[in-house]
Amino acid sequence: MIGGFINNVMIARVDSTTFAAGLLVNSIQLTLGMVVFGLLYSLSALIGTVIGEAKNPERVGQLFIAGAVVSLALSIPSMAVLFWIEPLLRMLGQPAAMADLCARYFRLYVWAVPAMGIVSVYVQFLLGTFKQAIVFLYSIGSMVVSIALGYVMIFGKLGLPAMGIEGLAGAAVVTAWLAAAVLTYFILGRPEHRQYALLAFKARGLQSAIASTLRLGFPISVQSGNEICSFLITSIMVGWLGIEALSAQQVATRYVMMLVIPVIGLSQAASMVVSRSFGAKNLAEVKQYGGFYASMGVTYSLIVLAAFVLAPRIFIKVFLEDTPENAGLFETLPIILVWIAVGQVFDAIRNVVTGALRGLQDTKYPMNMAILAIWPIGIPLTYFMGFALHWGLVGITLARNVVMAIGCGVLLLRWRSKVAALGASA
């Protein structure tokens, strides 16, 4: 996500329409990564539980193969939708220029999709086997390659033509396949991974592993889907406000995506350690880990809030020049950034608790909560505050915060009840 942040800084230097189109591109990419491949997020919790039980390690291999099968099955329809995305965007009322830019981007980006699916399986395997350092190194390497290639291909360096947003797509394709190749070599070539029988195909075991992956992963995907689809719908609503509003939302969104990285890491860490303690039936550790990671999320979010309150213009100038043409953006964005940071406090707790519940293999409740919070409450409230009250982008942001606060409170109650129930049954 840091790589995406820097790449969008570069896209901002192309022109304002391309920068605004980047918001729609990011929204669609998030939908693909979190909804489609969100089905695979169950793998780390399942693998962590198997390792915590300390028996039958070959079950890890069946889960690994199941993830690969699911990822490839998901890639084909995803590629078809992305290839013909332009008519859908036009139908949703997006400006023709931005729909065309998005279509040009995804006609290239579509070839990264299969590699992204395989990389998702690899990352979940590494997380489930507690190799977070490798995931960190992969993330850094992928970021460096993506930024370097993006610079060369967007602006036309080293003898290449300037490709603009299509250059960003080309960089994503090369980075995804390079990452898939490197991780394949590492995971399949390490001697300590042989105990998991990663390539041992067993029809009966594979069917069970696929069923477990989908059973636990489907609620995760639906939950992520609700959140990301609401983000996509919100982006479409912002598009109704005009290109300037989209540019403001693009700046705010890029900071949200970058700043949420530590929260996602805390959520994944909570899921892994809770799943291992749950598999080992150590309920005291389950409770301890959940509270610890939630507290870290709150502390981090309060630091971000303080930074946005004290020096918002510094963050805005990363993307926009302080010129008379951008005066309106420089008036609106400080307010947007502060309110986004306030919502981030609630979102950090919600994400970490969701990860901890995932470690207990409780994924349906967060899914149901996401559906109820977003559709009957969130989307109507977003339209009401943004358009009926004529609060524009500020109203849309405030509506998001209300939904985050509701989700945070309800999931905290769920965590406490689950921990209490586990203690009573011990």
Secondary structure, DSSP 8 states (H G I E B T S, - for coil): -HHHHHHHHHHHTT-HHHHHHHHHHHHHHHIIIIIIGGGGGHHHHHHHHHHHHTS-THHHHHHHHHHHHHHHHHHHHHHHHHHTHHHHHHHTT--HHHHHHHHHHHHHHGGGHHHHHHHHHHHHHHHHTT-HHHHHHHHHHHHHHHHHHHHHHHHT-TT----THHHHHHHHHHHHHHHHHHHHHHHHH-GGGGGG-TT---HHHHHHHHHHHHHHHHHHHHHHHHHHHHHHHHHHHHHHH-HHHHHHHHHHHHHHHHHTHHHHHHHHHHHHHHHHHHHTT-HHHHHHHHHHHHHHHHHHHHHHHHHHHH-HHHHHTTTS---GGGHHHHHHHHHHHHHHHHHHHHHHHHHHHHHHHHHTT--HHHHHHHHHIIIIIIHHHHHIIIIIS--HHHHHHHHHHHHHHHHHHHHHHHHHHHHHHHHHH-
